[in-house]
Amino acid sequence: MAYAAVVSLSQTIDIFLDYHQNSISPQLKDAITSLHKHSVFLQSFFDEFPHKTNPWEEIINEATYMAERIIELQLTDSLLESSAGSSRSKLEQMRHQHPYGFNELKRATEQIQSIVDELKGERRVDGPDDELIEIISRLREGWTETIAIYGEEGVGKTTLARSAYNDPSIAEHFDVRAWATVSSEYDRPRVIRDLLRSMNVESSSNDEDELTQTLLENVRGKRYLIVLDDIRDFRDRAKLGILPKEGNGSRILLTTRLFIGSKFVDLFHKMSFMDEDNAWNLLEEKIFKGDPCPSQLVSAGKMIARSCRWVPWLIEVVCGVLAAADPTEAAWEDISENIRFAAFDYGNRHSRILSLGYTYLPHHLRPCLLYLGICRKIHVSKLVKIWAAEGFLNETECKSVEETGEEYVQDLVRRNLVSVCSRKSNGRIKSIEIEDFFMFDLCVKQGRVDSFSFRVDSGFRSSNWLKELKSCCGRVSCRIDEFYKCPNFLKGAYGSTIRTLMLYMSKSQPGFRLSMGNVRLLRILDLSNARHYDLPKGVFELCHLRYLAFYCGFSISKAISNLVNLQTLIICPRESDSIFAEFPDGIWRMPQLRHLLVSSFKLPTHSYVTSALVNLQTLSRVVNFICSRENLKMVPNLKKLTLFYSCRDMVEDYELHSLIYLQNLETLKIEMDWSFREQLKSMRCAFPPTLHKLSLSSVRLGWDDMRTVGLLPNLQVLKLRKHACTGDTWETSEGGFSQLTYLLIDESNLENWLTQTSHFPKLRSLLLRCCLRLLEVPNDIGQVPSLELIELDGQNNSLLRSANMIQKDRHSLGDDRLQVHVV
């Protein structure tokens, strides 16, 4: 868990220096800044040399964790001292229990400094990689403008390109560097936006000409390096022919699986997997340090090398396994068999292979997988928010922490360590779980062994639970119904280093209480599965909280704004139709907030507020929000927005046409009371071109308004519920819905749907529910080549017959992909 500790320390220092540096002395600030440099080095060392960190895991974990704890306790001290009504006795008790001044931080920094010095020596032993030297040389010298690194998947092309890209000599040589990942589908606007973002140039435009002009303005007259990772078609390189040829040593570096003579590439650099002899020589050298391998181990050793050579990183990892194993023929043959399955079919065997699957995970994925030991089945959106709050995720040049988290989930799925439970309408993963009992058991046990997590449920029996709980350095999941013998949970655990607490309570437990004063460093408090439990006292003094989810009645405490480090706030209603009073105005003083999800609430006025919530990405579910440009400027970077309009406290104009100014918005949901639109006759809607997903309920637009919606260039999912559109005829037009893959019409009076195949060129799923007047699925829709699903509710027999006829016609032509489902 050392990697997770290092990443967490780096992020904690970033937060400290960005938001709280005025709370500390200049001397302490300098010490923390120095510590930050060390943490950045350690993280890069883990990334570049994962095999060399094994002997240092424990000491790095302890040292970085202690340094982070001292910083957090220092911040707690400062914030409690400045907070009115804070408990002096608690503060004095904390100081007595935990000395955390400058001297302690200095000692921790010195320890980390010594580790860094040792690792820098380790780094120098290997010397620079020959291939890396060659690529750097090609980039710096000569007149070769476009270089392609090619080879099979998994051979290390991206790693080589990234190493060259980040090399100090390259950073110094080029005026501008930019990176974008292309992959299977070339999306030129996205690629250019990623290039701009990696140059710290933000642009939310979707206009290709405007993006191109911005890119040119930032590279013209400069020596630039452009990296296009995972390019699948060299014609995509040609599409970036707009880059100026300055004749000043500018370069374009590609990574690709292809080798085709191409006029767009000046030089190809081939990367190959090691042959069996080289793989064995490397393994023998790393295990025996120059001594010959004992003869009785050679056969099994070469079998291991033969299996590992196809997956290069396995050679590095398995050396640690072999070094710790008994040097016997039987032990090595056993490992050989397991490695062979792990390398070629890992994830499909049980306990032995699964444990190897965990062992061979990259450092950054290990804590992410162990999290599934405390929440076996979970929504990806929630899991990623929790990972971000834990500090497991890094924001990169081209990806937000949320995008990085989704990639981690996909990686775990690809490795067959977790299973997909459900997918969203756009095909992305919605929820995951560990189906295999052996894998789940491994995560639970490994979490306890590493003091990473502690799960208390019906299967847990221990008389020393408090001791184990107190020694846990991280996460606790507890099912309260099974814990009735300890009503005051956490009592006696003062000084506990628990960072995460998840409670599950299926029924009321009147005598149960949480001693929040004992977990001052808590980052995550999830009570979303404890419907009957009130928010405990003392929560609003937990200044390190980054994730908070709980049930609430009809009011929200003003003290919520004390949680200045909060990133995610989820408030669930005890009653499904609850509408909260106006949210406390302290929300505008929570600068790190990224996700605000409340069942129904009203945003407060911001008359006296000068700074916007620039980090806020999710805002749901705001009641009667006036979308004026002034209000939208307070939440300028929203990606997901849910609006609800009620007849209560109506105004004349909610200015929904101004939504077009939210230039980062990707998901928009608008719901209205049934009678709301009847009373509010005039309402204009305009949507930003960045929208990927649009859901409308009871909005009662005309079907003609769908022409404008159809022109949204990035729209992939459209859901129309509860008479979102009124009228009996929908006639679509050419050029609309060019990217739409999913269409739902639920509860509509639509009778005539006039369309053509070319109007929905990429449609994959069509769902029609409660469409009692629609007589048939248009035959042209049935002929859309990409259509794979028609789902009906069975209430309209005529509609079902037409869908079955379309399916039969497709099958007669040899196309069996289309499925008709009745739900």
Beta strands, then each sheet from edge to edge (+ up, - down):
strand 1: 146-150
strand 2: 176-183
strand 3: 224-231
strand 4: 251-256
strand 5: 267-270
strand 6: 377-379
strand 7: 419-423
strand 8: 429-433
strand 9: 453-456
strand 10: 475-479
strand 11: 488-489
strand 12: 500-505
strand 13: 513-514
strand 14: 524-530
strand 15: 547-552
strand 16: 568-573
strand 17: 595-601
strand 18: 618-623
strand 19: 640-645
strand 20: 667-672
strand 21: 693-697
strand 22: 701-702
strand 23: 717-721
strand 24: 725-726
strand 25: 729-731
strand 26: 742-746
strand 27: 752-754
strand 28: 765-769
strand 29: 789-792
strand 30: 819-822
sheet 1: 2+ 3+ 4+ 1+ 5+
sheet 2: 6+ 8- 7+
sheet 3: 9+ 10+ 12+ 14+ 15+ 16+ 17+ 18+ 19+ 20+ 21+ 23+ 26+ 28+ 29+ 30+
sheet 4: 11+ 13+
sheet 5: 22+ 24+
sheet 6: 25+ 27+
end
